[in-house]
Amino acid sequence: MKRIRVLPEHISLKIAAGEVIERPVSVVKELVENSIDAMATSIEIEIRDGGKEYIRVSDNGSGIHPEDLKLAFLPHATSKIRSVDDLFAITSLGFRGEALASVSSVSSLVLRSRTANTAKGYQISFAENQQAIIEPVGMDVGTTVEVRRLFYNTPARYKFLKQSATEKRYIVEFISNMAVAHPQIAFRLIADDKLAVRTHGQGEFKDALANLVNRSIISNLVNIDYQAEWGTIKGYLSKPNLTRKNRQGQLIILNGRIIESALIASAVEKAYTGMLEHRQYPVFYLFLAMDPQIIDVNVHPAKIQVRFQDENALYQEISAACRQALVSSDLSVQFTTRTKTTAPEHDSPQQRVLDLQQYFPVQPLTWSKVDQLLLKERRLPSKTMEQQDQSALAEAFQGTHVSDMVSGSVQAQDFFQNAERQKVLEDDGSGNVYRIKDQLLNGRIIGQFRQTYILLETETGLWLLDQHIVHERILYERLLTSEPQYHIQQILPLTLNFSRKDSQTVVEYLPKLRSLGLELEEFGTDSFILRGVPSFLAAQNTPVDETFILELVDDLSDQNNWREKAVTTLACKSAIKAGHRLETKQIHALLEQLAATENPFTCPHGRPIIVRIAEQEILRRFGR
């Protein structure tokens, strides 16, 4: 039986550091918060290799007294609080006294600082035996901290860090958010010798936001300014037309501290009840000023989680305030023709899309082998598909590459050849799955209902099919199983502009975007030139803008299922839309291609493709 013993100090410090320092952005966070608490008006951050090899944070704050340099690196040494009561009235960002001790225990650290009442600064570093070395240096008033070789002495922690581009993105996002939270401070971030973020500290919340966020976002924000008994709610809420598929566009700032609060996020989202589509989330930047005595920020060492004294009342008031701001604002969407900004060598501002069908007509393969198999199985009338108008396929799927057509035909052939070995999917009276496909191929097309739903008469009754979902399922399966998409070069390249943090995300996922057929090239600090798009997007004239790219990037961030999610988005964006009129031969083509899919019942999001009305039900409704 092992006996209990006290861990050595160097081990306990590394354990404690794990709660505060998870990755490079954690180091930047702690040092920047110290600079803000020191009343700095200018903060400069420099990183290399995503912060894994080098981090420098310099400020013009009040500095550290020379006699306090050693003390500053002891655990729980702080100038922010003096008693237990101070924990319930915290106004500073830092207060636990763990930052410098934690960072120095897992890195090679050098700190230089000078106060206003000293003629020179002092530098503190640590020898291999952790002995402090203090020496005078020449410098301006303020503090500079240099961190090198993060986690060099804890290799097990180092191997869990992500790629440098990802770690860099985390830091860019954090500094961007801090610049919004503290608009009175000028921030400057240099990443690998390139300027990544810069604000001027003019003191206006919207000015800081304008430096970091795309103009299209700014123009779709609603101002909120609400006075409550416990404080104020200020900031901006997006109009219902500006949404994301996740909550990454949401920023909550409480007394200058960036926090994560499911309670507040849920309260804001509740204000959008009846305004948003399913699984769409608003963008908002919320600045809360609250009495520190009714909140508890001492929940976790990272200080991003907060407890509130009366959560229910806070929830109701935030939701009501946001709802009032939304309903009292003009939420209409202004229609504007998007100007296509091009590279300098081009003069025309408009983007052209080639008519691919005119220049490169698709000649799909026939289903002769499938027809022979179906005739053999007596599942198809003697009239073969070769007698039908094969050009319907090309007309319905103008942007589908020839290889995609081959894939669809082969997939159908493989399905029918292996049908007897597969588990039959039973349904409510229509037979098994290949009987469903047989009726898709041989049902009588009645037409369209409201140019959205296909009406199909089958031997079992009346079928309604959503044309958008039908096409979405077809494209989804083809894109999921095909090789990287061929792209169509843009005659006049389109320039896309992103916010600072979003541009870093796009850079990180450029290789994956190219694998999907989207050719993006960096053009300036936060801009990209769209050189080419996949053929199916070009054929459908699907607009590829900043929102489209960010939606794809959200999908690509899923390391396990990124391709499936991205293909789902691409299929949905490029499928024919509701309200699009279809000719009979186009409907035929859609149904034939649907019959070739593995799953003709639901779209990739799980919505039903076919709604069946049995003949018996129709007879019963008419009293027959």
Secondary structure, 3 states (H helix, E strand, C coil): CCCCCCCCHHHHHHHHHHHHCCCHHHHHHHHHHHHHHCCCCEEEEEEEHHHCCEEEEEECCCCCCHHHHHHHCCCCCCCCCCCHHHHHCCCCCCCCCCHHHHHHHCCEEEEEEECCCCCCEEEEEECCCCCEEEEEECCCCEEEEEEECCCCCCHHHHCCCCCHHHHHHHHHHHHHHHHHHCCCCEEEEEECCEEEEECCCCCCHHHHHHHHCCHHHHCCEEEEEEEECCEEEEEEEECCCCEECCCCCEEEEECCEEECCHHHHHHHHHCCCCCCCCCCEECEEEEEEECHHHEECCCCCCCCCCEECCHHHHHHHHHHHHHHHHHCCCCCCCCCCCCCCCCCCCCCCCCCCCCHHHHCCCCCCCCHHHHHHHHHCCCCCCCCHHHCCCHHHHHHCCCCCHHHHHHHHHHHHHHHHCHHHCCCCCCCCCCCHHHHHHHHHHCEEEEEECCCEEEEEECCEEEEEEHHHHHHHHHHHHHHHCCCCCEEEEEEEEEEECCHHHHHHHHHCHHHHHHCCCEEEECCCCEEEEEEEEHHHHHCCCCCCHHHHHHHHHHHCCCCCHHHHHHHHHHHHHCCCCCCCCCHHHHHHHHHHHHCCCCCCECCCCCECEEEEEHHHHHHHCCC
